[in-house]
Amino acid sequence: MLLMHLNYSPSGFSEELIIQARRLNKPLSIDDALKGENAVDKKIRVVCFINQFFAQIGGEEKADIGFSVMEEPIGPAMLFQSAIEDVGEVVATVVCGDNYFSNLSPGEAAEEGFELVRELSPDLLFVGPSFNAGRYGLNCGELGSLAAKNLGIPVVGGMFEETPGAELYRKGIYII
């Protein structure tokens, strides 16, 4: 599994690698992060973003809930935590209803979610899994792209490659 190889520290990035990634306006890849000369055995900080359904809050009847932060792995973030426990820690799960995110003006919800993610200082953001979901996939892609661009961290999204979210955001985040 790709994410099992995340044994790096942000301070382990070589200066040359950081300059190159910024020049290309692309976040450091997971593989590039592993090449840092000064990598240490520090666990990486991971934040996950999921919708109300995966947070076990409810279905469409709860899709209007706004953003919240759970300072623990919730839903699929629990499985993700067990997969990376030797190299990383899910420090928080950011949750937002599909309708809340989709119904705000373009970029407004992503900016609100981004501020929450930024405050958590992650080394990696995982969005989804959104599988084949339309709204949720778009929400994951929009928030993930904003975080990748502004924080310069790898963002991984779990979605089917045929979905609109994957098509629109594949250049800004890593889709698995």
Residue frames relative to the residue before (quaternion, step in Angstrom):
aa qw qx qy qz dx dy dz
M 1.0000 0.0000 0.0000 0.0000 0.00 0.00 0.00
L 0.5686 -0.6429 0.4110 0.3074 3.55 -0.86 1.04
L 0.7280 0.4652 -0.2601 0.4311 3.56 0.81 -0.95
M 0.5324 0.6191 -0.4179 0.3983 3.58 1.21 -0.13
H 0.6836 0.4887 -0.2698 0.4702 3.58 1.26 -0.31
L 0.4149 0.7496 -0.4310 0.2832 3.58 1.11 0.56
N 0.3420 0.7641 -0.4872 0.2484 3.60 1.11 0.54
Y 0.4373 0.6580 -0.4961 0.3601 3.54 0.27 1.29
S 0.2975 -0.7111 0.6006 0.2123 3.50 -1.31 0.18
P 0.5670 -0.5906 0.4286 0.3821 3.60 -1.01 0.65
S 0.6479 0.5021 -0.3302 0.4682 3.59 1.05 -0.59
G 0.5952 0.5815 -0.3565 0.4249 3.58 1.29 -0.17
F 0.4820 0.6512 -0.4499 0.3758 3.60 1.24 -0.08
S 0.4142 -0.6846 0.5313 0.2785 3.56 -0.90 0.86
E 0.6050 -0.5765 0.4070 0.3688 3.57 -1.12 0.68
E 0.6341 0.5388 -0.3258 0.4489 3.58 1.00 -0.83
L 0.6540 0.5183 -0.3083 0.4568 3.58 0.98 -0.85
I 0.6491 0.5109 -0.3155 0.4670 3.58 0.95 -0.85
I 0.6477 0.5105 -0.3194 0.4667 3.60 0.92 -0.87
Q 0.6568 0.5126 -0.3072 0.4598 3.59 0.93 -0.89
A 0.6646 0.4988 -0.3079 0.4634 3.61 0.89 -0.88
R 0.6644 0.4909 -0.3112 0.4699 3.59 0.95 -0.79
R 0.6201 0.5422 -0.3396 0.4540 3.58 1.03 -0.78
L 0.7199 0.4200 -0.2394 0.4980 3.58 0.98 -0.82
N 0.3388 -0.7627 0.4741 0.2805 3.59 1.35 -0.13
K 0.5478 0.5575 -0.4132 0.4674 3.55 0.99 0.92
P 0.4980 -0.6562 0.4648 0.3245 3.59 -0.93 0.79
L 0.6295 -0.5214 0.4144 0.4002 3.52 -1.23 0.45
S 0.3907 -0.7011 0.5369 0.2600 3.55 -0.96 0.81
I 0.6407 -0.5147 0.3947 0.4110 3.53 -1.25 0.34
D 0.6570 0.5073 -0.3158 0.4597 3.59 0.93 -0.86
D 0.6535 0.5007 -0.3199 0.4690 3.60 0.96 -0.81
A 0.6186 0.5604 -0.3450 0.4292 3.56 1.03 -0.75
L 0.6404 0.5457 -0.3193 0.4362 3.55 1.10 -0.71
K 0.6555 0.5474 -0.3051 0.4215 3.58 1.19 -0.50
G 0.3963 0.7361 -0.4754 0.2739 3.62 1.22 -0.04
E 0.5045 -0.6905 0.4361 0.2802 3.56 -0.83 1.02
N 0.7763 0.3505 -0.1676 0.4964 3.57 0.99 -0.82
A 0.2059 0.8061 -0.5330 0.1538 3.59 1.15 0.52
V 0.1274 -0.7861 0.6037 0.0379 3.54 -0.99 0.90
D 0.5765 -0.6040 0.4286 0.3452 3.54 -1.26 0.20
K 0.2949 0.7387 -0.5380 0.2793 3.57 0.86 0.97
K 0.4387 -0.6834 0.5090 0.2854 3.58 -0.92 0.83
I 0.4119 -0.7057 0.5180 0.2531 3.53 -1.00 0.84
R 0.4237 -0.6794 0.5464 0.2457 3.54 -1.23 0.65
V 0.0661 -0.8029 0.5924 -0.0079 3.55 -0.69 1.13
V 0.1077 -0.7413 0.6589 0.0689 3.54 -1.11 0.83
C 0.1878 -0.7740 0.5971 0.0956 3.56 -1.01 0.85
F 0.1841 -0.7522 0.6220 0.1159 3.57 -1.17 0.67
I 0.0730 0.7880 -0.6057 0.0826 3.58 -0.80 1.07
N 0.4974 -0.6439 0.4855 0.3197 3.56 -1.28 0.28
Q 0.7469 -0.4176 0.2858 0.4313 3.55 -1.36 0.05
F 0.6185 0.5552 -0.3498 0.4323 3.59 1.05 -0.68
F 0.7247 0.4282 -0.2476 0.4796 3.59 0.79 -1.02
A 0.6244 0.5086 -0.3413 0.4847 3.59 1.23 -0.35
Q 0.4141 -0.7435 0.4250 0.3085 3.57 1.37 0.03
I 0.3665 0.7153 -0.4973 0.3267 3.55 1.10 0.82
G 0.6981 -0.3988 0.2765 0.5265 3.57 1.05 -0.78
G 0.5792 -0.5875 0.4489 0.3433 3.51 -1.37 0.07
E 0.8482 -0.0901 0.0882 0.5144 3.56 -1.00 -0.89
E 0.6189 0.5630 -0.3520 0.4196 3.60 1.07 -0.63
K 0.7409 0.3461 -0.2078 0.5367 3.61 1.24 -0.33
A 0.3970 0.7641 -0.4394 0.2559 3.58 1.28 0.17
D 0.6325 0.5461 -0.3315 0.4380 3.62 1.26 -0.16
I 0.4479 0.6933 -0.4716 0.3103 3.63 1.20 0.02
G 0.4522 -0.6925 0.5011 0.2547 3.53 -1.11 0.77
F 0.7454 -0.3989 0.2992 0.4424 3.52 -1.34 -0.18
S 0.0671 0.7497 -0.6581 0.0185 3.52 -1.25 0.63
V 0.2792 -0.7406 0.5879 0.1673 3.53 -1.26 0.47
M 0.1378 -0.7448 0.6497 0.0654 3.53 -0.91 1.02
E 0.3061 -0.7873 0.5077 0.1694 3.59 -0.62 1.05
E 0.6507 0.3993 -0.3314 0.5544 3.52 0.91 1.09
P 0.5753 -0.5526 0.4408 0.4115 3.58 -1.21 0.20
I 0.0705 -0.7825 0.6186 0.0020 3.57 -0.93 0.97
G 0.8417 0.1311 -0.0950 0.5151 3.59 -1.07 0.70
P 0.8461 -0.0726 0.0606 0.5246 3.60 -0.83 -0.96
A 0.5446 0.6122 -0.4019 0.4088 3.59 1.18 -0.38
M 0.5822 0.5724 -0.3724 0.4412 3.60 1.18 -0.49
L 0.6588 0.4809 -0.3029 0.4930 3.60 0.98 -0.82
F 0.6281 0.5296 -0.3284 0.4660 3.55 0.99 -0.85
Q 0.6327 0.5328 -0.3282 0.4562 3.61 0.96 -0.83
S 0.6751 0.4840 -0.3137 0.4601 3.59 0.87 -0.84
A 0.6461 0.5267 -0.3226 0.4484 3.61 1.11 -0.60
I 0.7869 0.3123 -0.1570 0.5085 3.61 1.08 -0.64
E 0.3040 0.8250 -0.4554 0.1398 3.58 1.26 0.04
D 0.6606 0.5098 -0.3215 0.4475 3.62 1.06 -0.57
V 0.7993 0.3044 -0.1330 0.5008 3.57 1.09 -0.65
G 0.8213 0.1305 -0.0502 0.5531 3.58 1.16 -0.38
E 0.2272 -0.7534 0.6018 0.1367 3.50 -1.36 0.19
V 0.3392 -0.6920 0.5967 0.2238 3.55 -0.93 0.94
V 0.1891 -0.8290 0.5213 0.0724 3.56 -0.31 1.29
A 0.8033 -0.0366 0.0278 0.5938 3.59 1.19 -0.40
T 0.2225 -0.7199 0.6376 0.1604 3.50 -1.37 0.41
V 0.2090 -0.7541 0.6131 0.1083 3.56 -0.76 1.08
V 0.1158 -0.8075 0.5783 0.0035 3.55 -0.80 1.09
C 0.1136 0.7737 -0.6199 0.0653 3.56 -1.10 0.73
G 0.4939 -0.6561 0.4900 0.2925 3.56 -1.08 0.77
D 0.5999 -0.5988 0.4044 0.3436 3.54 -1.08 0.79
N 0.6948 0.4705 -0.2859 0.4627 3.60 0.84 -0.94
Y 0.6138 0.5482 -0.3592 0.4400 3.59 0.94 -0.81
F 0.6835 0.4848 -0.2843 0.4657 3.57 0.82 -1.00
S 0.7316 0.4631 -0.2421 0.4379 3.58 0.81 -1.02
N 0.7120 0.4952 -0.2634 0.4224 3.60 1.03 -0.71
L 0.5644 0.5685 -0.4107 0.4353 3.61 1.16 -0.20
S 0.6543 -0.4952 0.3712 0.4345 3.57 -1.23 0.31
P 0.6590 -0.5338 0.3379 0.4083 3.61 -1.08 0.64
G 0.8210 0.2208 -0.1973 0.4881 3.52 -0.86 1.05
E 0.5645 0.6308 -0.3914 0.3608 3.62 1.13 -0.51
A 0.6928 0.4530 -0.2824 0.4849 3.60 0.84 -0.92
A 0.6311 0.5302 -0.3398 0.4530 3.59 0.97 -0.82
E 0.6486 0.5128 -0.3139 0.4666 3.59 0.99 -0.81
E 0.6378 0.5172 -0.3215 0.4716 3.60 0.99 -0.81
G 0.6791 0.4756 -0.2812 0.4833 3.58 0.91 -0.90
F 0.6259 0.5521 -0.3327 0.4390 3.56 1.01 -0.82
E 0.6381 0.5285 -0.3334 0.4498 3.60 0.93 -0.81
L 0.6411 0.5062 -0.3240 0.4772 3.59 1.02 -0.74
V 0.6512 0.5067 -0.3083 0.4734 3.57 0.95 -0.91
R 0.6488 0.5361 -0.3194 0.4354 3.59 0.88 -0.96
E 0.6562 0.5228 -0.3053 0.4504 3.60 0.94 -0.87
L 0.6704 0.5019 -0.2942 0.4605 3.61 1.16 -0.54
S 0.2861 -0.8184 0.4591 0.1940 3.61 1.34 -0.11
P 0.1466 0.8204 -0.5429 0.1037 3.62 0.67 1.00
D 0.4007 -0.6506 0.5832 0.2756 3.52 -1.37 0.34
L 0.7747 0.0941 -0.0247 0.6249 3.56 1.29 -0.50
L 0.1506 -0.7559 0.6297 0.0972 3.57 -1.09 0.78
F 0.1162 -0.7631 0.6326 0.0632 3.56 -0.95 0.93
V 0.0997 -0.8021 0.5882 0.0262 3.60 -0.70 1.10
G 0.7512 0.3213 -0.2723 0.5082 3.54 -0.84 1.02
P 0.4573 0.1430 -0.7549 -0.4478 1.53 -2.20 -1.19
S 0.2524 -0.7814 0.5551 0.1325 3.55 -0.98 0.86
F 0.2929 -0.7956 0.4889 0.2054 3.59 1.31 -0.07
N 0.7846 -0.2817 0.2342 0.5003 3.59 -0.60 -1.16
A 0.3884 0.7473 -0.4628 0.2766 3.60 1.24 0.30
G 0.4628 -0.7112 0.4683 0.2463 3.55 -0.89 0.95
R 0.7498 0.3886 -0.2220 0.4873 3.60 0.43 -1.22
Y 0.6818 0.5041 -0.2930 0.4417 3.55 0.80 -1.03
G 0.6451 0.5168 -0.3155 0.4662 3.59 0.99 -0.81
L 0.6499 0.5004 -0.3121 0.4794 3.58 0.98 -0.82
N 0.6420 0.5227 -0.3196 0.4609 3.58 0.99 -0.84
C 0.6464 0.5155 -0.3123 0.4678 3.58 0.96 -0.89
G 0.6800 0.5039 -0.2867 0.4490 3.55 0.89 -0.95
E 0.6673 0.5061 -0.3059 0.4528 3.58 0.93 -0.89
L 0.6820 0.4619 -0.2904 0.4871 3.59 0.86 -0.93
G 0.6604 0.5254 -0.3085 0.4389 3.58 0.91 -0.88
S 0.6635 0.5027 -0.3035 0.4638 3.58 0.93 -0.87
L 0.6428 0.5173 -0.3216 0.4645 3.56 0.99 -0.81
A 0.6689 0.4889 -0.2998 0.4730 3.59 0.95 -0.84
A 0.6445 0.5202 -0.3287 0.4539 3.60 0.93 -0.85
K 0.6852 0.4981 -0.2795 0.4520 3.56 0.89 -0.95
N 0.7884 0.3731 -0.1796 0.4549 3.58 0.79 -0.99
L 0.7344 0.3748 -0.2318 0.5161 3.59 1.13 -0.52
G 0.3357 -0.7710 0.4810 0.2479 3.58 1.21 -0.39
I 0.4969 0.6349 -0.4342 0.4018 3.57 1.13 0.69
P 0.5526 -0.5680 0.4621 0.3981 3.59 -1.17 0.34
V 0.0925 -0.7564 0.6458 0.0481 3.55 -1.10 0.80
V 0.1155 -0.7905 0.6011 0.0213 3.54 -0.82 1.08
G 0.0770 -0.7966 0.5994 0.0178 3.55 -0.90 0.98
G 0.2631 -0.7508 0.5851 0.1576 3.53 -0.98 0.85
M 0.3404 0.7255 -0.5409 0.2554 3.59 -0.40 1.23
F 0.5715 -0.5618 0.4621 0.3798 3.53 -1.25 0.46
E 0.5124 -0.6896 0.4124 0.3032 3.57 -0.89 0.85
E 0.6259 0.5480 -0.3471 0.4330 3.65 1.18 -0.28
T 0.5590 0.6343 -0.3967 0.3575 3.61 1.15 -0.27
P 0.6331 -0.5451 0.3820 0.3952 3.59 -1.16 0.51
G 0.6245 0.5534 -0.3462 0.4288 3.61 0.99 -0.73
A 0.6636 0.4875 -0.3058 0.4780 3.56 0.95 -0.84
E 0.6551 0.5255 -0.3118 0.4444 3.57 0.93 -0.89
L 0.7253 0.4581 -0.2476 0.4503 3.59 0.86 -0.95
Y 0.8229 0.3056 -0.1103 0.4661 3.58 0.91 -0.89
R 0.3860 0.7607 -0.4630 0.2408 3.63 1.21 0.07
K 0.6516 0.5136 -0.3335 0.4477 3.62 1.10 -0.44
G 0.7306 0.4348 -0.2422 0.4675 3.59 1.16 -0.43
I 0.7835 0.1781 -0.1062 0.5858 3.58 1.19 -0.47
Y 0.4996 -0.6270 0.5034 0.3223 3.56 -1.28 0.35
I 0.1554 -0.8005 0.5766 0.0510 3.56 -0.68 1.14
I 0.0305 -0.7925 0.6091 -0.0026 3.56 -0.80 1.03
